């Protein structure tokens, strides 16, 4: 288990809520699906699971409509 710092939350176009975190020791950023949207068709979006880099097209591209808070 590593220590992480919350960077913010984003509501994706599919309705899922993602959270971005930074690992303290490595400065690596990790994105998790915090809550799955009711109408989300993406099978890869599972609650409390990390989102891998190959899923960037599913809503984590820069310039997303919802801004980090």
Backbone as XML, in Angstrom:
<?xml version="1.0"?>
<chain id="A" units="angstrom">
  <residue number="1" name="UNK">
    <atom name="N" x="0.853" y="-1.180" z="0.000"/>
    <atom name="CA" x="0.000" y="0.000" z="0.000"/>
    <atom name="C" x="0.892" y="1.235" z="0.000"/>
  </residue>
  <residue number="2" name="UNK">
    <atom name="N" x="0.530" y="2.215" z="-0.802"/>
    <atom name="CA" x="1.319" y="3.436" z="-0.871"/>
    <atom name="C" x="0.475" y="4.637" z="-0.455"/>
  </residue>
  <residue number="3" name="UNK">
    <atom name="N" x="1.163" y="5.694" z="-0.080"/>
    <atom name="CA" x="0.494" y="6.939" z="0.312"/>
    <atom name="C" x="0.187" y="7.723" z="-0.954"/>
  </residue>
  <residue number="4" name="UNK">
    <atom name="N" x="-1.052" y="8.173" z="-1.098"/>
    <atom name="CA" x="-1.457" y="8.942" z="-2.267"/>
    <atom name="C" x="-2.112" y="10.245" z="-1.840"/>
  </residue>
  <residue number="5" name="UNK">
    <atom name="N" x="-2.086" y="11.210" z="-2.740"/>
    <atom name="CA" x="-2.717" y="12.509" z="-2.506"/>
    <atom name="C" x="-3.773" y="12.721" z="-3.575"/>
  </residue>
  <residue number="6" name="UNK">
    <atom name="N" x="-4.970" y="13.099" z="-3.154"/>
    <atom name="CA" x="-6.060" y="13.364" z="-4.091"/>
    <atom name="C" x="-5.783" y="14.645" z="-4.861"/>
  </residue>
  <residue number="7" name="UNK">
    <atom name="N" x="-5.881" y="14.557" z="-6.192"/>
    <atom name="CA" x="-5.698" y="15.732" z="-7.044"/>
    <atom name="C" x="-7.035" y="16.331" z="-7.462"/>
  </residue>
  <residue number="8" name="UNK">
    <atom name="N" x="-8.068" y="15.494" z="-7.572"/>
    <atom name="CA" x="-9.378" y="16.015" z="-7.950"/>
    <atom name="C" x="-10.272" y="14.949" z="-8.538"/>
  </residue>
  <residue number="9" name="UNK">
    <atom name="N" x="-11.509" y="15.345" z="-8.784"/>
    <atom name="CA" x="-12.514" y="14.461" z="-9.354"/>
    <atom name="C" x="-12.985" y="15.025" z="-10.681"/>
  </residue>
  <residue number="10" name="UNK">
    <atom name="N" x="-13.418" y="14.141" z="-11.581"/>
    <atom name="CA" x="-13.971" y="14.536" z="-12.871"/>
    <atom name="C" x="-15.201" y="13.682" z="-13.155"/>
  </residue>
  <residue number="11" name="UNK">
    <atom name="N" x="-16.281" y="14.323" z="-13.615"/>
    <atom name="CA" x="-17.440" y="13.573" z="-14.091"/>
    <atom name="C" x="-17.251" y="13.393" z="-15.586"/>
  </residue>
  <residue number="12" name="UNK">
    <atom name="N" x="-17.197" y="12.148" z="-16.010"/>
    <atom name="CA" x="-16.939" y="11.830" z="-17.408"/>
    <atom name="C" x="-18.232" y="11.887" z="-18.211"/>
  </residue>
  <residue number="13" name="UNK">
    <atom name="N" x="-18.119" y="11.917" z="-19.523"/>
    <atom name="CA" x="-19.280" y="12.011" z="-20.406"/>
    <atom name="C" x="-20.240" y="10.837" z="-20.228"/>
  </residue>
  <residue number="14" name="UNK">
    <atom name="N" x="-19.728" y="9.674" z="-19.848"/>
    <atom name="CA" x="-20.567" y="8.486" z="-19.670"/>
    <atom name="C" x="-21.305" y="8.490" z="-18.334"/>
  </residue>
  <residue number="15" name="UNK">
    <atom name="N" x="-20.986" y="9.450" z="-17.466"/>
    <atom name="CA" x="-21.643" y="9.538" z="-16.164"/>
    <atom name="C" x="-20.808" y="9.012" z="-15.012"/>
  </residue>
  <residue number="16" name="UNK">
    <atom name="N" x="-19.697" y="8.369" z="-15.316"/>
    <atom name="CA" x="-18.823" y="7.865" z="-14.255"/>
    <atom name="C" x="-18.060" y="9.026" z="-13.613"/>
  </residue>
  <residue number="17" name="UNK">
    <atom name="N" x="-17.697" y="8.844" z="-12.353"/>
    <atom name="CA" x="-16.888" y="9.832" z="-11.645"/>
    <atom name="C" x="-15.508" y="9.222" z="-11.443"/>
  </residue>
  <residue number="18" name="UNK">
    <atom name="N" x="-14.494" y="9.932" z="-11.890"/>
    <atom name="CA" x="-13.126" y="9.454" z="-11.727"/>
    <atom name="C" x="-12.386" y="10.334" z="-10.740"/>
  </residue>
  <residue number="19" name="UNK">
    <atom name="N" x="-11.453" y="9.739" z="-10.047"/>
    <atom name="CA" x="-10.602" y="10.480" z="-9.110"/>
    <atom name="C" x="-9.159" y="10.321" z="-9.525"/>
  </residue>
  <residue number="20" name="UNK">
    <atom name="N" x="-8.406" y="11.422" z="-9.497"/>
    <atom name="CA" x="-6.981" y="11.375" z="-9.837"/>
    <atom name="C" x="-6.175" y="11.505" z="-8.556"/>
  </residue>
  <residue number="21" name="UNK">
    <atom name="N" x="-5.176" y="10.659" z="-8.439"/>
    <atom name="CA" x="-4.326" y="10.621" z="-7.253"/>
    <atom name="C" x="-2.872" y="10.629" z="-7.676"/>
  </residue>
  <residue number="22" name="UNK">
    <atom name="N" x="-1.994" y="11.109" z="-6.784"/>
    <atom name="CA" x="-0.549" y="11.084" z="-7.036"/>
    <atom name="C" x="0.115" y="10.315" z="-5.905"/>
  </residue>
  <residue number="23" name="UNK">
    <atom name="N" x="0.921" y="9.329" z="-6.274"/>
    <atom name="CA" x="1.682" y="8.567" z="-5.284"/>
    <atom name="C" x="2.771" y="9.452" z="-4.729"/>
  </residue>
  <residue number="24" name="UNK">
    <atom name="N" x="2.916" y="9.465" z="-3.418"/>
    <atom name="CA" x="3.887" y="10.342" z="-2.768"/>
    <atom name="C" x="5.324" y="9.962" z="-3.102"/>
  </residue>
  <residue number="25" name="UNK">
    <atom name="N" x="5.663" y="8.697" z="-3.095"/>
    <atom name="CA" x="7.040" y="8.267" z="-3.303"/>
    <atom name="C" x="7.528" y="8.368" z="-4.727"/>
  </residue>
  <residue number="26" name="UNK">
    <atom name="N" x="6.663" y="8.146" z="-5.694"/>
    <atom name="CA" x="7.104" y="8.082" z="-7.086"/>
    <atom name="C" x="6.608" y="9.238" z="-7.950"/>
  </residue>
  <residue number="27" name="UNK">
    <atom name="N" x="5.683" y="10.034" z="-7.440"/>
    <atom name="CA" x="5.063" y="11.124" z="-8.200"/>
    <atom name="C" x="4.249" y="10.615" z="-9.383"/>
  </residue>
  <residue number="28" name="UNK">
    <atom name="N" x="3.937" y="9.314" z="-9.404"/>
    <atom name="CA" x="3.121" y="8.733" z="-10.465"/>
    <atom name="C" x="1.658" y="9.081" z="-10.234"/>
  </residue>
  <residue number="29" name="UNK">
    <atom name="N" x="0.947" y="9.457" z="-11.298"/>
    <atom name="CA" x="-0.481" y="9.754" z="-11.196"/>
    <atom name="C" x="-1.295" y="8.521" z="-11.535"/>
  </residue>
  <residue number="30" name="UNK">
    <atom name="N" x="-2.343" y="8.294" z="-10.747"/>
    <atom name="CA" x="-3.223" y="7.139" z="-10.926"/>
    <atom name="C" x="-4.650" y="7.657" z="-10.995"/>
  </residue>
  <residue number="31" name="UNK">
    <atom name="N" x="-5.437" y="7.118" z="-11.923"/>
    <atom name="CA" x="-6.840" y="7.488" z="-12.067"/>
    <atom name="C" x="-7.702" y="6.279" z="-11.746"/>
  </residue>
  <residue number="32" name="UNK">
    <atom name="N" x="-8.676" y="6.486" z="-10.867"/>
    <atom name="CA" x="-9.595" y="5.427" z="-10.467"/>
    <atom name="C" x="-11.014" y="5.816" z="-10.837"/>
  </residue>
  <residue number="33" name="UNK">
    <atom name="N" x="-11.835" y="4.829" z="-11.128"/>
    <atom name="CA" x="-13.276" y="5.052" z="-11.265"/>
    <atom name="C" x="-13.833" y="5.019" z="-9.851"/>
  </residue>
  <residue number="34" name="UNK">
    <atom name="N" x="-14.325" y="6.145" z="-9.371"/>
    <atom name="CA" x="-14.866" y="6.226" z="-8.019"/>
    <atom name="C" x="-16.303" y="5.715" z="-7.975"/>
  </residue>
  <residue number="35" name="UNK">
    <atom name="N" x="-17.094" y="6.120" z="-8.945"/>
    <atom name="CA" x="-18.495" y="5.683" z="-9.055"/>
    <atom name="C" x="-18.813" y="5.458" z="-10.518"/>
  </residue>
  <residue number="36" name="UNK">
    <atom name="N" x="-19.501" y="4.385" z="-10.818"/>
    <atom name="CA" x="-19.901" y="4.088" z="-12.190"/>
    <atom name="C" x="-21.229" y="4.766" z="-12.483"/>
  </residue>
  <residue number="37" name="UNK">
    <atom name="N" x="-21.330" y="5.402" z="-13.629"/>
    <atom name="CA" x="-22.569" y="6.049" z="-14.043"/>
    <atom name="C" x="-23.662" y="5.019" z="-14.312"/>
  </residue>
  <residue number="38" name="UNK">
    <atom name="N" x="-24.903" y="5.370" z="-14.023"/>
    <atom name="CA" x="-26.029" y="4.449" z="-14.209"/>
    <atom name="C" x="-26.171" y="3.975" z="-15.650"/>
  </residue>
  <residue number="39" name="UNK">
    <atom name="N" x="-25.886" y="4.830" z="-16.606"/>
    <atom name="CA" x="-26.067" y="4.477" z="-18.017"/>
    <atom name="C" x="-24.740" y="4.224" z="-18.737"/>
  </residue>
  <residue number="40" name="UNK">
    <atom name="N" x="-23.651" y="4.059" z="-18.008"/>
    <atom name="CA" x="-22.334" y="3.873" z="-18.626"/>
    <atom name="C" x="-22.251" y="2.523" z="-19.334"/>
  </residue>
  <residue number="41" name="UNK">
    <atom name="N" x="-21.940" y="2.540" z="-20.649"/>
    <atom name="CA" x="-21.835" y="1.289" z="-21.411"/>
    <atom name="C" x="-20.440" y="0.647" z="-21.344"/>
  </residue>
  <residue number="42" name="UNK">
    <atom name="N" x="-19.474" y="1.326" z="-20.744"/>
    <atom name="CA" x="-18.091" y="0.831" z="-20.730"/>
    <atom name="C" x="-17.905" y="-0.275" z="-19.689"/>
  </residue>
  <residue number="43" name="UNK">
    <atom name="N" x="-17.640" y="-1.485" z="-20.136"/>
    <atom name="CA" x="-17.436" y="-2.592" z="-19.199"/>
    <atom name="C" x="-16.142" y="-2.427" z="-18.398"/>
  </residue>
  <residue number="44" name="UNK">
    <atom name="N" x="-15.209" y="-1.670" z="-18.928"/>
    <atom name="CA" x="-13.948" y="-1.432" z="-18.229"/>
    <atom name="C" x="-14.061" y="-0.437" z="-17.084"/>
  </residue>
  <residue number="45" name="UNK">
    <atom name="N" x="-15.154" y="0.289" z="-17.016"/>
    <atom name="CA" x="-15.361" y="1.240" z="-15.921"/>
    <atom name="C" x="-15.996" y="0.504" z="-14.749"/>
  </residue>
  <residue number="46" name="UNK">
    <atom name="N" x="-15.183" y="0.132" z="-13.783"/>
    <atom name="CA" x="-15.649" y="-0.580" z="-12.605"/>
    <atom name="C" x="-15.272" y="0.205" z="-11.371"/>
  </residue>
  <residue number="47" name="UNK">
    <atom name="N" x="-16.193" y="0.297" z="-10.440"/>
    <atom name="CA" x="-16.000" y="1.088" z="-9.223"/>
    <atom name="C" x="-14.741" y="0.662" z="-8.471"/>
  </residue>
  <residue number="48" name="UNK">
    <atom name="N" x="-13.971" y="1.664" z="-8.025"/>
    <atom name="CA" x="-12.741" y="1.482" z="-7.247"/>
    <atom name="C" x="-11.654" y="0.722" z="-7.988"/>
  </residue>
  <residue number="49" name="UNK">
    <atom name="N" x="-11.659" y="0.807" z="-9.311"/>
    <atom name="CA" x="-10.627" y="0.152" z="-10.115"/>
    <atom name="C" x="-9.825" y="1.209" z="-10.868"/>
  </residue>
  <residue number="50" name="UNK">
    <atom name="N" x="-8.515" y="1.001" z="-11.002"/>
    <atom name="CA" x="-7.706" y="1.952" z="-11.773"/>
    <atom name="C" x="-8.056" y="1.891" z="-13.249"/>
  </residue>
  <residue number="51" name="UNK">
    <atom name="N" x="-7.869" y="3.007" z="-13.916"/>
    <atom name="CA" x="-8.092" y="3.086" z="-15.358"/>
    <atom name="C" x="-6.716" y="3.080" z="-16.003"/>
  </residue>
  <residue number="52" name="UNK">
    <atom name="N" x="-6.488" y="2.126" z="-16.889"/>
    <atom name="CA" x="-5.185" y="2.003" z="-17.526"/>
    <atom name="C" x="-5.038" y="3.031" z="-18.649"/>
  </residue>
  <residue number="53" name="UNK">
    <atom name="N" x="-3.807" y="3.260" z="-19.064"/>
    <atom name="CA" x="-3.514" y="4.263" z="-20.087"/>
    <atom name="C" x="-4.176" y="3.940" z="-21.416"/>
  </residue>
  <residue number="54" name="UNK">
    <atom name="N" x="-4.422" y="2.658" z="-21.702"/>
    <atom name="CA" x="-5.033" y="2.313" z="-22.986"/>
    <atom name="C" x="-6.518" y="2.655" z="-23.017"/>
  </residue>
  <residue number="55" name="UNK">
    <atom name="N" x="-7.079" y="3.165" z="-21.932"/>
    <atom name="CA" x="-8.481" y="3.551" z="-21.904"/>
    <atom name="C" x="-8.657" y="5.073" z="-21.913"/>
  </residue>
  <residue number="56" name="UNK">
    <atom name="N" x="-7.619" y="5.798" z="-22.275"/>
    <atom name="CA" x="-7.665" y="7.254" z="-22.277"/>
    <atom name="C" x="-8.811" y="7.781" z="-23.135"/>
  </residue>
  <residue number="57" name="UNK">
    <atom name="N" x="-9.129" y="7.136" z="-24.216"/>
    <atom name="CA" x="-10.189" y="7.597" z="-25.120"/>
    <atom name="C" x="-11.571" y="7.555" z="-24.479"/>
  </residue>
  <residue number="58" name="UNK">
    <atom name="N" x="-11.687" y="6.953" z="-23.334"/>
    <atom name="CA" x="-12.983" y="6.839" z="-22.666"/>
    <atom name="C" x="-13.306" y="8.020" z="-21.773"/>
  </residue>
  <residue number="59" name="UNK">
    <atom name="N" x="-12.576" y="9.111" z="-21.868"/>
    <atom name="CA" x="-12.971" y="10.294" z="-21.126"/>
    <atom name="C" x="-11.880" y="10.994" z="-20.360"/>
  </residue>
  <residue number="60" name="UNK">
    <atom name="N" x="-10.636" y="10.578" z="-20.486"/>
    <atom name="CA" x="-9.577" y="11.205" z="-19.716"/>
    <atom name="C" x="-8.656" y="12.082" z="-20.545"/>
  </residue>
  <residue number="61" name="UNK">
    <atom name="N" x="-9.074" y="12.421" z="-21.733"/>
    <atom name="CA" x="-8.255" y="13.277" z="-22.600"/>
    <atom name="C" x="-8.241" y="14.699" z="-22.038"/>
  </residue>
  <residue number="62" name="UNK">
    <atom name="N" x="-7.180" y="15.415" z="-22.303"/>
    <atom name="CA" x="-7.102" y="16.797" z="-21.885"/>
    <atom name="C" x="-8.227" y="17.620" z="-22.525"/>
  </residue>
  <residue number="63" name="UNK">
    <atom name="N" x="-8.702" y="18.640" z="-21.824"/>
    <atom name="CA" x="-9.775" y="19.459" z="-22.354"/>
    <atom name="C" x="-11.137" y="18.839" z="-22.162"/>
  </residue>
  <residue number="64" name="UNK">
    <atom name="N" x="-11.259" y="17.922" z="-21.217"/>
    <atom name="CA" x="-12.565" y="17.321" z="-20.932"/>
    <atom name="C" x="-13.534" y="18.387" z="-20.455"/>
  </residue>
  <residue number="65" name="UNK">
    <atom name="N" x="-14.810" y="18.184" z="-20.692"/>
    <atom name="CA" x="-15.812" y="19.186" z="-20.346"/>
    <atom name="C" x="-15.849" y="19.486" z="-18.859"/>
  </residue>
  <residue number="66" name="UNK">
    <atom name="N" x="-15.707" y="18.478" z="-18.037"/>
    <atom name="CA" x="-15.739" y="18.707" z="-16.591"/>
    <atom name="C" x="-14.312" y="18.977" z="-16.114"/>
  </residue>
  <residue number="67" name="UNK">
    <atom name="N" x="-14.135" y="20.022" z="-15.382"/>
    <atom name="CA" x="-12.821" y="20.385" z="-14.881"/>
    <atom name="C" x="-12.600" y="19.789" z="-13.492"/>
  </residue>
  <residue number="68" name="UNK">
    <atom name="N" x="-11.331" y="19.572" z="-13.165"/>
    <atom name="CA" x="-11.004" y="19.070" z="-11.836"/>
    <atom name="C" x="-11.346" y="20.139" z="-10.805"/>
  </residue>
  <residue number="69" name="UNK">
    <atom name="N" x="-11.850" y="19.704" z="-9.668"/>
    <atom name="CA" x="-12.189" y="20.679" z="-8.626"/>
    <atom name="C" x="-11.119" y="20.728" z="-7.575"/>
  </residue>
</chain>
